[in-house]
Amino acid sequence: MRTWIAVVGASLGAFMAILNIQIVGSSLGDIQGAIGAGSDDGAWITTAYLVAEIVVIPMSGWLARVFSLRRYLIVNAMLFTLLTAACAFAQNLNQMIVLRALQGAAGGVLIPLAFTIILTMLPPSKHAIGIAIYSLSAVFAPSIGPVLGGYFSETFGWQSMFFISLPPGLVMISMLWFSLDKSPSQFHLLKQGDWVGILTMAIGLGTLETVLEEGNKNDWFASPFILRLAVVSVVCLSAFVAVQLRRREPLLHLKLLARRNFGLGSLVNFVFGVSIYGWIYTVPAYLGQVQGYSAKQIGAVMIWLGLPQLFLIPLLPKVMKHVDARLMAGAGFALFAIGTWMASDLSGDFAGPQFLTANLIRALAQVIAMTPLSAIAIAGIERQYAASASALFNMMRNLGGAIGIALLQTILTKREQFHSYVNTENISLLGEATRARLQGLAEYFRSHGVADPDLAYHKAIVAVGRAIRHQAFLQGYSDIIMIQSAALAIALVVILFLRKAGGGAVVDSH
């Protein structure tokens, strides 16, 4: 019973950490206005959290050995809960960025260690149940984040979203305090630490995340700032890989990626991250920008991506006893691709209600795909490599989300420009249909108080230009939804090359 309490408590921590990535996004404008931040600077409220989190994830397994799993996890659970509440009291942008970075650093500990506890503390026969519980954090938290953020921000003010974590945070701390056994610290490991690997990894991942978050609005490599960060990232990450492959006791055992199931499973998990985070970026952005939805209305649409998972995930362990995990993962990604493709034919009439079917199919797909994929990937991983496997597997999903959103933002910008150009080229001011449309709009403006005929005609031209851009955005969003569907189809092909998982997941090397 204590072991299961540890699994649930740690998974609750991972849930809260992932939730706080998304919960701010739907109300970022309100926060920016309250603390006096511009739209560009305000993006660092999200970036600071993501950078700190992704840097800490790979180090968590080693630091848990140094300080002991119990002490390290409970201290960071306490810090995460306190720092989350502290964000509500930030008075300016600098304070908010610092608090979000510290919050992300504490939250980055909770994500991989929850997975590690499942791999090391549960018997192999119970791994499917443990992974199903953990899946709530990996697939349900990103889906429900925008819903909670939008509702609490509009109903109680933006500060309230940071207090959501207090009750579950206290429950999490109590569960971990009760369930985790005390173990001695191993401070001697600090002397043997892979400090070159830690330094190159921290700088490399930190700069990479910053490039991905800030690149699109700074025109990517046309910006000297982004270019310098990209060079630093490539150099540092290349050095990190070289160090890890040569060192006897590396920070991360990258050679695990050479194992067929773990390597291919991690690649598929990368695409999984692209899909879940990409969809949570695409749909709210489309509904807000094109359809004029408020944060609360967007939450009402996105909730159907999350709620069905609560009822479906508990059924998975029983199903996995009778169905090949590869078949389940393949079916999940097939549904993923189909559900995504169903929302690709956007038009002026395609709004919240039209996303319902796609969201329900994707909710089912996420449940079917995540748990079996995790079980296949970790099958046969030795116990001493569990921390590295957990860090790598979770980091691949987070990197998939970061890289996916950055690519989708860039592709959306480029495709909108392309469609605007093509649509404009196809409209001639000398054409009969265009002249009739402009004349009709000019008449409309004159009948609504615009006395000057030239001004009315000018307004008509502006209105046509807006209609062209509106159509270009519809086409651009359709394009990036189709790209996500294609990526999921490619992941489905990769799943075909996975071997059947034999028996338990984590095994002892002896």
N, C-alpha and C positions, 0 to 999 in steps of 0.2 A: 504493500500500500504506500509506503514512504517513497518507493521508486516511482510509482505512478504520479504521486503528488509532485515529485521533482520534475517529471516530464511535463505535466500540465503547467506547473509554475514557470518553467523555463520557456515553454511554448507561448505562454501568455506574455512573457517579456519580449520574445521575438515579434509577437503580434503587435505590441505597443510600439516597438521600434520601427517596424515597417509602416504601421498606420501613420506615424508622425512624419513620414516622407510625404504622404499624399494629402494629409488633412489640411495643410497650410495652403496648398495650391489653389483650392477653390475660393479662398478668401484673401489671396495675396494683395489684391487691390485695396481692400479695407485696411489691412495692416500697414501698407505703404503710406496711405493717407494719414493714418493715426500717428505714425512716428516720423512723418515728414520726409519720406524717401521717394525718389523718383522711380519711374518704372524700370529703368535700366539698373540702378543701384539696388532696388528692391529684390531683384532676382537673386542677389547674394544671400537672402534669407533662406532660400532653398538650397543654393549651391554650397553654402557653408556646412549645412547638415550632411549633404551627400558626400562632400569631400572628406570630412572627418570620419564618417561611417565607413566608407570604402577603404580608407587607410587602416583603420583599426581591425577590420574583419580578419585579415590574414595573420595578425599578430596575436589574436585572442587565445588561440590554443596554447601557444608557448607561454604567454603571460599567466594563463591559468595554472600551468605547471609551476611557474616561479612563485606565485603568491598563494597557491592552492585554489582548486576550483570553487569551493564554497566561499572563501573570502573574496576572491576576485569577482565572482558573479553577483554576490549579494551587495557588495560595495557599489558596483556599477548599476545595479538595479535601483539602489537608493539614490545615487547621483542622477540617474536618468529621470526618476520621478520628481525630484526636487528641481532639476534644471528645466523640465517641461513646464512646471508651474511658474518658475521664475520668468519664463519668456513672456508671460502675460503682463509683467511689470516693466518691460523694456520701455525706455523713454525716447530712445533715438535709434538710428540705424546701426551705429557701432555697437551699442549694447546688445541689440537683437542678433547681430552677426556672431558676436562672441558667445552668447548664450546658446544659439543654435549649433555652433561648432562644437561646444562642450557637450551639448545634448546628443549630437550625432556620434561623438566619440564614445559616450557611455552606451548609446543604443547599438552601436556597431559591435559591442561585446556580446549583447544578448542574442543576436541572430545566430551566429555559428555555434555558440556554446549550447544552445537549445538542441541543435541537431547532434552535437557531440554527445550530449547526455543520452539521447535516444540510442545512438550507436553503441555506446559503451556500458550503459547501466541496464538496458533491457536485454533479455535473452533473445537470440535470433528469431525464435518463433513469434515474438511479440513486436518485431520491428515494424511490421505493416501497420499495426495499430498506432504505434508511436509516430510513424511518419504521417499517418492520416491526421493525427492531432496537430502535428507541426504544419501540415498543409493549410490549416486554417489561417496561420500567420502568413504563409507565403502567397496564398491566392485570395483569401477572403479580405485580409487587411487592405491591400491596394484597392480593392473594389469598393469597400465601405468607407474609405477615407474621405473622398470628395463628398459623399453623402453627409457624413457627420459634420465635416467642416462647413459645408454650405448651410446646413440647418442651424447649428449652434451660432454661427456668425451672424446670420440674419435675424435669429430669434433673440439671442442674449448678448450679442456683441462679439467682436473677434477675440477678446481675451478668454471667453468661455471655452473655446476649443482647446486651450492649453490646460484647462482644469479637468477635461474628460479623463486624462490619464491618472488622476490621483486615486480614485477608488480602486481600479484594477491594479495600479502600481502597488498600493498597500497590500492587496491580496497576494500579488506576486511575491513581494518581499517576505511575507509571512509563510507562504508555502515553501519557498527556498530555504528559509531559516530553519523550518521544521524538518525538511526532508533530506537535505544534503549533509553527508557525513563530514566531520572535521578531518583534515589531513594536513601534514606538516608542509610548511613552505620550503621551497628549494632555491634559496637565494644564490647558491653557488652557480646556478644556471646562468645568472647574469654575466659572470665572467666568461662563460662559454658561448654567450649569445652571438647570433649571426648579425652583428651590428652593421656590417657593410650591406647585408641583404635588407635589413630593416630600413636603413637610410635610403638606399636606392629605390626600394619599394614604395616608401612613404612619399618621396619626392615625385617618383614616376607616376603613381596612381593619383596623387593630389593634383599634379599639373594636368594629367590626362582628363580628370573629371572637370577641372576648370575650363579646359579647352572645349570639352563637349557641351558644357552648360552655357558658356559665353560666346562660343564660336559663331553661331548663326547671326546674332545681332551685331557682331563686330566684323562681319564679312569675312570670316575665317582667316585664311593666310594672307589676305590683303592687309590685315592688322599686324603690325610689328609685335605687339603684345602677345597675340595668339600664336604667331609664328615662333617666337622665342620659347613660349611654354611648350609648344609641340616638339621642338628640338630637344628641350630638356627632358620631356617625357620619354621620347624614343631612346635617348642615350641612357637614361636611368633604368628604364624597364629592360633594355637589352643587357645592361650590366647586372641587373637583378637576376635575370634568367641564367646568365653565365655563372654567377656565384652559386645559385641554387643547384645547378647541375654538377658542380665540382665539389661542393662542400659535403663532408660526411654527415653532419647533422645540420641540415639546412632549416631555415625558417618554415618553408613549405616544400613538401616532397613533390616537385613538379613531375617527377618520373611516373607518378600515378596516372597522369594524363596519357601515358603510352599504353595503359591497359585498355583494351578494346571497349569494354562496357563503360568504364568510368570516363574515358576520353570522349567517346561518342555521346554518352549521356550528358556530360558537361556541355558539349557543343549544342545539343538539343535544348538543354536548360538555358543556354544563352539566348536561343531563339524564343524560348518560353518567356524570358524576361523582356525581350523586344516586344512580344505580343501583348502581355498583360499591361506593361507600363505604356507601350505605344497606344493601346486602345484607350487607356485612361487619360492620355494626353489628347488623342484625336477627337473623341466624341464630345467631351466638355468644350474643347476649343471650337469645334464646329457649331455646337448648339449656342454658345455664347456669342461668337463672332458673326455667324451667318443667320441664325434664327433669333438672336436677341434674348436668349434665355437668361434668367437670373441664376445665382448659385444654388438657391433652393430648388428651382425647377430642374436644374441639371442633376441635383442629388436625387430627385424623384425618378429620373430616368435611369441613373446609374445604380440605384438600389437593387434593381432586378438582375444585376450582374453578380451581386453578393448574396442576397437572401437565400436563393435555392441551394447554395453551397452548404449552408448550415444543416440542411436536411439530407443532403446527398453524401457528404464526407463520412459520416458514421457508418454508412453501408459498405464502404470500400473494403475494409479488411476481410469481411465475409466473402465478398465477390472474388477477391484476389486469391482465396484458397482454391477456387474452382476454375479460374480463367487465367491463361498465360498473361503475365504482366506486359509482355511485348505487344500482345493483341490489344490489351486495354489502352496502353499508351498510344498505339497506332490509331485506334478508334478515336481517342481523345483529340489527337492532332488533326485527324480528318474532319471531325466536327468543328474544331477550331477554324480550320481553313474555310469550311462551308459557311459557318455562322458569320465570319468576317466578310466573306464575299457577298453575302445576302444584303449587306449594308452599303455596298459600293456604288449602287445606282442612285446617287444623290440628286435631288431636285429641290425646287423652292417649296414643295409640299412635303419633303422628307424631313420630319422633325422628331421630337421625343417619342411619340407613339410608334413610329415606324422602326425605331431601334429595339422595340420590345422583343421581337422574335430573335434577332441577332444576339441580344444580351442573354436571353434565356439559353440559347444553344451554346454560347461561349461559357456561361456559368457551368453547364453540364460538362463541357469539354475540359475546362480547367480542373474539375474534380477528377474526371476519368484519367487525365494525363499526368498530373503532378505526382501523386503517390506512387503509382507503378513505375514511373520514370526514375524516381529517387531510389526505389527498391532495387531496380536493375543496376543503376549506376554504382551503388555502394556494395553490391554483392561481392563477397570475397575480400573486401578491404580488411587488412590486418588491424588489430586493435590499436597498435602503436601509431598507425597512420590515420586513425579516425579524425583527429583534430585537423590535419592537413586536408583530408578529403572533405570535411565539413566546410572549411574555409574556402577551398577552391570551388566547390559546388555552389555555395551561396554567392561567392564573389562573381562567378560567371553569370548568374541570374541578374545581379545588380548591374554588372557591366553591360549586359544585354539591354537592360532598361535605359541606362544612361546613353549608350551609343545609339540605340534605336530611336529614342526621342530626339537626339541631336540630328540624326539623319532625316527623320521624318519632318522636322522643322525646316531643314534646309531644302528638302525635296519639295515641300509645300510652297515655300517661297519661290523656288525656281519654276515650278509647274504653274503657279498662279501667274507669274510674269509671262511664261510661254503662252498660256491660254488667253491672257489679255491681249497679247500681240496678235495672235491668230484671229481672235474674235474681232479685234479692231480692223485688221486687214480685210476681213470679209464684209465690213460695213462701209459703204461709200456714201458720202454726203450727197453725191449726185444720183444715188439710187432712188427709185420711186418709192419703195417701201420705207426707206430711211427718212426721206423728206416728208412723207405722210405722217410717220411717227413723230418727227420733230414738230411738225405743224400742229398735230393733235395735242402734244404736251404744251406747246406755246399757248394754244388756246385755253388749255386748262389753267395755266398760271395767270393768264390775263383775266380769266373769270374768277380768280381767287385773289384779286387785289394788286396784281403787277400791271401798272398802267403803261409802262414803257415797253413797246413791242420788241425792241432790241434786247432789253433785259430779260423779257419772257423767253425769247429764243435762246439766249445764253443759258438760262436755267434749264431749258429743255435739253440742250447739248450736255450740260453737267449731269442731268438725270440719266441720259442715255449712257454716259461714261460710267456712272455708278452701277447701272444695270449690267454693263459689260464686265465690270470688275466683280460684281456679285456672282455672275455666271462663271467667271474664271476661278473664283474661290470654290464654288461647288465642284467644278471639274478637278481642281487641285486636291481637294479633300477626297474625292473619289479615287484619284490616282494613288494617294498614300494608303488608303484602305485596301486597294488591290495589291499593292506592294506587300502589305502585312499578310494578306491571304497567300500570296506566292511564297513568302518566307516560311510560313507554316507548312505549306505543301512540300517544300524542300526538306524541312525537319522530319516530315513523315517518311520521306525516302531514307533519311539517315537511320531512323528507327528500324528499318528493315534489316540493317546490318548488325544489330545488337544480338548478342548471344542470349540464350535462355538463362535466367538467373537460377543458380542451383542452391537450394537450401537457404541457409541464413545469410545475413548481410555481413556484419563484421565478425571476423574470426580471429582467434589467437594465433600468433605466429608459431607457437609451439605445437 
